[in-house]
Amino acid sequence: MKFRDLKLGTKQIIGFGCILLIMAGVNVFSIHKMTQLKIEIDEISRNWLPRALAISDINKNTADFRIKQLQYAFA
């Protein structure tokens, strides 16, 4: 039986079924990627962010120390 020979209602059901399958596939793919993204965000917040904050504190302390050195040198 050829697609051309099917009734209009049957063709519409097949067409909408294909669209629903594609949408379901996109949704599953999106959920999978969002789960991976959440895992990576959790890793960044647990491991990288505290290190970045510590480095920021070190940079601030170093800058404060240099300012104090210059103030002492010019005093």
C-alpha positions in Angstrom: 0.0 0.0 0.0 1.5 3.4 -1.0 1.3 6.5 1.0 -0.4 8.2 -1.9 -3.2 5.8 -1.7 -4.0 6.4 2.0 -6.9 8.4 3.1 -6.3 12.0 4.1 -7.1 11.3 7.8 -4.6 8.5 7.8 -1.9 10.7 6.2 -2.6 13.4 8.8 -2.3 10.9 11.7 1.0 9.7 10.3 2.3 13.2 9.8 1.3 14.3 13.3 2.8 11.1 14.7 6.1 11.9 13.0 6.0 15.4 14.4 5.3 14.0 17.9 8.2 11.5 17.6 10.5 14.3 16.6 9.4 16.5 19.5 9.8 13.6 21.9 13.3 13.0 20.6 14.2 16.7 21.0 12.8 16.7 24.5 14.8 13.7 25.6 17.9 15.2 24.1 17.3 18.5 25.9 16.7 16.8 29.2 19.9 14.8 28.8 21.9 17.9 28.0 20.4 19.9 30.9 21.3 17.1 33.2 24.9 17.2 32.0 24.9 21.0 32.4 23.7 20.7 36.0 26.5 18.3 36.8 29.1 20.7 35.3 27.6 23.6 37.2 27.7 21.7 40.4 31.4 20.8 39.8 32.2 24.4 39.1 30.5 25.7 42.2 32.1 23.0 44.4 35.6 22.9 43.1 36.5 26.0 40.9 34.6 28.8 42.6 36.2 28.4 46.1 39.6 28.4 44.4 38.8 31.5 42.3 37.7 33.3 45.5 40.9 32.3 47.3 43.0 33.6 44.3 41.0 36.8 44.4 41.8 37.2 48.1 45.5 36.6 47.5 45.4 39.2 44.7 43.7 41.7 47.0 46.1 41.0 49.9 49.1 41.4 47.5 47.7 44.7 46.2 47.2 46.0 49.8 50.7 44.9 50.7 52.1 46.8 47.8 50.2 49.9 48.7 51.5 49.7 52.3 55.0 49.4 51.0 54.7 52.5 48.8 53.1 54.4 51.7 56.0 53.4 53.9 58.6 54.2 51.2 57.2 57.7 50.7 56.7 58.5 54.4 
